[in-house]
Amino acid sequence: MKYAIGIAGAATVASAPNPNQPAAALQVVHWWTSAGERKAVDVLASKLAEENIQWRDAAIPGGAGLGASKVLKSMVLAGKAPEATQLNGIVFGEWADLGLLLELDDVATPGGWQKLLFPTVWSLVHNRGHVVAAPLGIHRINNLFYNKKIFDRLGLTAPKTWAEFERVAEKLKHAGVTPLAQSSEAWQVATLFETLVLAESGPAYYRSLFVDLNPGAFGDTRMTHALQRLRTLKAWMAQPVRERPWPEMTRQLADGDAAMFVMGDWAKGELLAWGLTTDQEFSCVAVPGTADYHLYSVDTLAMFAGDYSHQTAQEKLAQLIMSQPVQSAYNQAKGAISVWRSPALSKMDSCARSSWSAFSKGSAFQAPSLVHRMAADETAKDAIVAEVHRYFVDDKMSESDIQRRLVSIARSLSKTGKQE
């Protein structure tokens, strides 16, 4: 699939008439720019082209969508909102409440979306009685990827407990292999940390922290233990820990420069795009202590209403997104799992089946990612991520210091804190 790319990654439509040019076009803002992500985008663009609709790509580079969210806001403020955009998490409600999003009820109701979707996903895209986004896939974040060839060569098995992790890491280090790949980029540090919080205490405490912003939870000893674990893990990372994009860290795993990597399963999509095969060159297990849980992020596309001149094409895109062929092909490329409650399990690899099994247990076993906007608003997310990153890079900062700061943040931002 070829894209016409203009300023800031936005696609441009040729000015000269072209008899073969699609009759309709949708500009789509997103941050899917890695090799695996581009393959997933190709699935969407190709299917849309079959309907005689052009996907005008507006890809904004940057991990966790930090750059894309800023670009999107500036486009909307300038009166140049795209026809479709990647949105993650609770921001749906904010955009929808402003009356900016196209309601997709005319597609969702006859398509039986409520019955097809996991309840968590249905709640996510449902706002004030209307469907305001089309869900693409569910990512599991609490994955421990490992280089299977290194593990096989050294006679190692994937660790299920932190004690086993320490023993495996020691053997890897003795063999001259960096045990754990890790970037010092703030969102990647916070991604590791939120996984450690889940491992320490499970989804109920996790939600008390990052959804409820309960000040008391941030002062809890369970938070102390998760912070200590984060610092302890630094011993198994290449020193100094440098700021690198997540595809570079995934490449370290693929090349054998590092043996393990904690990351969302978009890393699997990257490994597959490079020609590696699950359970041959690499494999994955849940991060120790999280086997029963699913720390999730959901890929979604929302449509801006505008003057409704693109509504037919936008609704067609939403319909395609929820079709079984697109759900299967997109998520195989992206590394995620389908948003359907009953997907084609035979087309899933072992990592995907494990993800589906954990998510299918229901909300009591699910934890919405803070880092990927599923748990708290942008202000709370940014404040917490910044403090966790500060603690990670500054070994002189104590657990009590950061916990006091986090308690203060929670008090200032949460309803719980304001009521105290």
C-alpha positions in Angstrom: 0.0 0.0 0.0 1.4 3.4 -0.9 0.6 6.6 0.9 1.0 10.2 -0.3 2.7 11.9 2.6 2.8 15.7 3.1 3.8 18.1 5.9 4.1 16.5 9.4 3.3 13.1 7.9 -0.1 14.1 6.7 -1.1 12.6 3.4 -2.0 14.9 0.5 -4.4 14.4 -2.4 -3.0 15.0 -5.9 -4.3 18.1 -7.5 -4.3 16.8 -11.0 -7.5 14.8 -12.0 -7.0 11.1 -11.9 -9.7 8.8 -13.4 -8.5 6.0 -11.1 -8.6 8.1 -7.9 -11.2 6.9 -5.3 -14.4 8.8 -5.2 -14.1 9.5 -1.4 -11.1 10.0 0.9 -10.7 10.0 4.7 -7.7 11.6 6.4 -6.7 9.5 9.4 -4.5 10.8 12.3 -2.6 8.1 14.2 0.7 7.1 15.6 1.2 3.7 14.1 4.6 4.1 12.5 6.7 1.0 13.3 7.1 -1.9 10.9 4.4 -4.0 12.6 2.1 -1.1 13.0 2.4 -0.1 9.3 1.4 -3.6 8.3 -1.7 -3.3 10.5 -2.5 0.1 8.9 -2.1 -1.5 5.4 -4.9 -3.9 6.3 -7.2 -1.1 7.0 -6.2 1.0 4.0 -6.4 -1.9 1.6 -9.9 -2.9 2.8 -11.0 0.7 2.5 -9.6 1.0 -1.0 -11.8 -2.0 -2.0 -14.8 0.2 -1.1 -13.4 2.9 -3.4 -12.4 5.1 -0.4 -8.9 6.4 0.0 -7.1 6.3 3.3 -5.2 9.6 3.6 -2.4 8.8 6.0 -1.5 11.3 8.7 0.9 9.3 10.8 2.6 11.2 13.6 5.7 9.5 15.0 6.1 9.2 18.7 5.7 6.4 21.3 2.4 6.3 23.3 0.9 8.9 21.0 2.5 11.9 22.8 3.1 13.8 19.6 -0.1 12.8 17.8 -2.4 14.0 20.6 -0.8 17.5 20.4 -1.1 17.6 16.6 -4.7 16.4 16.8 -5.7 19.2 19.2 -4.0 21.8 17.1 -5.8 20.6 14.0 -9.2 20.7 15.7 -8.6 24.1 17.1 -7.6 25.3 13.6 -10.9 24.0 12.2 -9.1 21.3 10.2 -10.1 18.2 12.1 -9.4 14.9 10.3 -12.2 12.6 9.3 -10.9 9.8 11.6 -8.4 9.7 14.4 -6.8 7.1 16.7 -8.0 7.9 20.2 -7.2 5.8 23.3 -9.2 5.5 26.5 -11.2 7.9 28.5 -10.6 10.9 26.2 -13.6 9.6 24.1 -15.9 11.1 26.6 -14.2 14.5 26.5 -14.4 14.8 22.7 -17.9 13.4 22.5 -19.2 15.7 25.2 -18.0 18.6 23.0 -20.2 17.3 20.3 -17.3 16.7 17.9 -17.5 12.9 17.3 -19.7 11.2 14.8 -22.2 8.9 16.5 -21.9 5.4 15.0 -25.2 4.0 16.2 -26.4 3.4 12.6 -23.5 1.0 12.1 -23.3 -0.4 15.6 -26.9 -1.3 16.2 -27.6 -3.3 13.0 -24.1 -4.8 13.3 -24.9 -6.1 16.8 -21.8 -4.6 18.3 -23.0 -4.9 21.9 -23.3 -8.7 21.6 -20.1 -9.1 19.7 -17.9 -6.9 21.9 -16.3 -7.7 25.3 -18.3 -5.7 27.9 -15.2 -3.6 28.8 -14.7 -2.6 25.1 -18.4 -1.8 24.7 -18.3 0.4 27.7 -15.3 2.2 26.4 -16.8 3.1 23.0 -20.2 3.8 24.4 -20.8 7.4 25.7 -24.1 8.8 27.0 -26.1 6.2 25.1 -24.2 6.5 21.8 -21.3 4.6 20.1 -18.6 7.1 19.4 -15.7 5.0 18.2 -14.9 1.8 16.3 -12.7 -0.6 18.3 -9.9 -2.4 16.5 -8.0 -4.6 19.0 -7.0 -5.2 22.6 -3.3 -5.1 23.6 -1.9 -6.9 26.6 0.9 -4.9 28.3 2.0 -7.3 31.0 4.1 -9.5 28.7 7.6 -10.7 29.3 9.1 -11.4 25.9 12.2 -13.6 25.8 14.7 -14.7 23.2 13.9 -18.4 22.9 17.2 -19.3 21.2 19.2 -17.9 24.0 17.0 -19.5 26.6 17.2 -22.9 24.9 21.0 -22.6 24.5 21.5 -21.9 28.2 18.8 -24.4 29.3 16.6 -21.7 30.8 12.8 -21.7 31.2 10.7 -18.5 31.3 10.3 -17.2 34.9 6.9 -17.4 36.5 8.0 -15.8 39.8 10.4 -13.0 40.8 12.7 -15.5 42.5 12.9 -17.4 39.2 13.5 -14.2 37.3 16.4 -13.3 39.6 18.0 -16.8 39.0 17.5 -16.6 35.2 18.8 -13.0 35.1 21.9 -14.1 37.0 22.7 -16.9 34.6 22.1 -14.7 31.6 24.5 -12.1 33.0 27.1 -14.7 33.7 26.8 -15.8 30.1 27.5 -12.3 28.9 23.9 -11.4 27.9 22.0 -8.4 29.1 19.1 -9.9 31.0 16.5 -7.2 30.5 16.1 -4.6 27.7 14.8 -1.3 28.9 14.7 2.3 27.6 14.8 5.3 30.0 12.1 7.0 27.9 9.5 8.1 30.4 6.5 6.2 29.0 8.5 3.0 28.7 9.7 3.3 32.3 6.1 3.9 33.4 4.9 0.9 31.4 7.3 -1.3 33.3 6.2 0.2 36.5 2.4 -0.1 36.1 3.1 -3.8 35.3 5.0 -4.1 38.6 2.2 -2.5 40.5 -0.2 -5.1 39.0 2.2 -7.9 39.9 2.4 -6.6 43.5 -1.2 -6.4 44.3 -3.7 -7.3 41.5 -6.3 -5.2 39.6 -8.3 -4.0 42.6 -5.4 -2.1 44.2 -4.2 -1.0 40.7 -7.6 0.6 40.0 -7.6 2.3 43.4 -4.3 3.9 42.4 -4.7 4.9 38.8 -8.5 5.0 38.2 -9.7 6.3 41.6 -6.5 8.3 42.4 -6.9 7.3 46.0 -4.3 9.2 48.0 -4.1 6.5 50.6 -3.3 3.9 48.0 -0.2 5.8 46.9 1.1 5.8 50.5 0.6 2.0 50.8 3.4 -0.4 51.4 2.4 -2.2 48.2 3.4 0.9 46.3 6.7 0.9 48.2 7.4 -2.7 47.1 6.6 -1.9 43.5 9.0 1.0 43.5 11.7 -1.1 45.1 11.2 -3.7 42.4 11.6 -1.1 39.7 14.9 0.0 41.1 16.1 -3.6 41.7 15.5 -4.4 38.1 17.9 -1.7 37.0 20.7 -4.1 37.9 19.7 -6.4 35.1 19.6 -3.7 32.4 22.4 -2.4 30.2 24.2 0.5 32.0 23.6 3.3 31.6 20.0 2.9 30.7 19.6 5.1 27.6 16.6 6.7 26.1 15.7 4.7 23.0 12.4 4.1 21.0 10.6 0.9 21.8 11.4 -0.7 18.3 15.1 -0.3 19.1 14.6 -2.2 22.4 12.6 -4.8 20.6 15.5 -5.1 18.1 17.9 -5.8 21.0 15.7 -8.7 22.0 15.6 -10.0 18.4 19.3 -9.7 17.9 20.1 -11.4 21.2 21.7 -8.3 22.8 19.1 -8.6 25.5 17.3 -11.8 26.6 14.0 -10.4 28.0 11.8 -7.4 27.5 8.6 -6.2 29.3 6.4 -4.5 26.8 2.9 -4.4 25.2 2.3 -7.0 22.6 2.8 -4.4 19.8 6.4 -5.6 20.3 5.2 -9.0 19.0 3.8 -7.3 15.9 7.2 -5.8 15.3 9.0 -9.1 15.7 6.6 -10.8 13.3 7.1 -8.0 10.8 10.8 -8.7 10.9 10.2 -12.3 9.9 10.5 -13.9 13.3 8.1 -16.6 14.5 6.4 -17.0 17.9 7.8 -19.9 19.9 10.7 -20.3 17.6 13.0 -17.2 17.8 11.0 -15.6 20.6 8.1 -16.3 22.9 6.2 -14.6 25.7 4.8 -15.3 29.2 3.0 -13.0 31.6 5.2 -10.9 33.8 5.8 -12.7 37.1 2.9 -12.3 39.4 0.4 -11.3 36.6 -0.5 -14.6 34.9 -4.2 -14.3 35.8 -4.4 -10.6 34.9 -4.7 -8.5 31.8 -3.2 -5.0 31.8 -4.9 -3.6 28.7 -5.0 -0.9 26.1 -7.6 -0.8 23.3 -6.9 0.5 19.7 -9.8 2.5 18.4 -10.7 5.0 15.7 -13.1 7.8 16.2 -14.7 9.9 13.5 -15.1 13.7 13.6 -18.6 14.9 12.6 -17.7 18.1 10.9 -20.3 19.0 8.3 -21.2 15.3 7.9 -20.1 15.3 4.2 -17.9 12.3 4.9 -20.4 10.4 7.0 -21.0 7.6 4.5 -17.3 6.9 4.1 -16.7 7.1 7.9 -19.5 4.7 8.6 -18.1 2.3 6.0 -14.7 2.4 7.7 -16.4 1.7 11.1 -18.2 -1.2 9.5 -15.0 -2.6 8.0 -13.2 -2.3 11.3 -15.7 -4.5 13.1 -15.8 -7.2 10.3 -14.3 -10.6 11.1 -11.7 -10.5 8.2 -10.3 -7.1 9.4 -10.4 -8.0 13.0 -8.3 -11.1 12.3 -5.8 -9.6 9.8 -5.3 -6.3 11.7 -4.7 -8.0 15.1 -2.4 -10.6 13.7 -0.2 -7.8 12.2 -0.5 -5.5 15.2 0.2 -8.2 17.8 -3.1 -7.7 19.6 -6.3 -9.7 20.0 -9.7 -9.1 18.5 -12.3 -7.1 20.3 -14.9 -9.8 19.6 -15.8 -12.0 22.5 -15.6 -15.1 20.3 -12.7 -14.6 17.8 -11.1 -17.1 15.5 -8.8 -18.8 18.2 -7.3 -21.1 15.6 -5.7 -18.1 14.0 -4.0 -17.0 17.2 -0.5 -17.9 18.3 0.3 -18.9 21.9 0.8 -15.2 23.1 -2.5 -14.1 21.6 -4.4 -17.1 23.1 -2.9 -16.3 26.5 -4.0 -12.7 26.2 -7.5 -13.7 25.1 -7.8 -16.2 28.0 -6.8 -13.6 30.6 -9.1 -10.8 29.2 -12.0 -13.2 28.9 -12.0 -13.7 32.7 -13.8 -10.4 33.0 -13.3 -7.0 34.6 -12.1 -8.4 38.0 -9.0 -9.6 36.2 -8.5 -6.6 33.9 -6.5 -3.5 34.6 -6.7 -0.4 32.4 -3.3 1.0 31.4 -2.5 4.4 33.0 0.3 5.1 30.5 -1.9 4.4 27.5 -4.8 6.6 28.7 -7.2 3.9 29.7 -7.3 4.7 33.4 -6.9 8.5 34.1 -7.1 11.8 32.3 -4.1 13.3 30.6 -3.2 15.6 33.6 -3.1 12.8 36.1 -1.3 10.4 33.7 1.4 13.0 32.9 2.0 13.9 36.5 2.3 10.3 37.7 4.5 9.2 34.8 6.9 12.2 35.4 7.3 11.3 39.0 8.0 7.6 38.3 10.5 8.6 35.7 12.2 11.0 38.1 12.5 8.2 40.6 13.9 5.7 38.0 16.7 8.0 36.8 17.6 9.5 40.2 18.9 6.7 42.5 19.1 9.2 45.4 15.4 9.7 45.5 13.8 7.4 48.2 10.6 5.5 48.0 9.1 7.7 50.7 10.0 10.9 48.7 8.2 9.8 45.6 5.3 8.4 47.5 4.8 11.7 49.3 4.8 13.5 45.9 2.3 11.0 44.4 0.0 11.3 47.4 0.0 15.1 46.9 -0.8 14.7 43.2 -3.7 12.3 44.0 -5.1 14.7 46.6 -5.0 17.6 44.2 -6.6 15.7 41.3 -9.0 13.1 42.7 -12.5 13.5 44.1 -11.3 11.2 47.0 -8.5 13.7 47.8 -10.8 16.7 47.7 -13.2 15.2 50.1 -10.6 14.5 52.7 
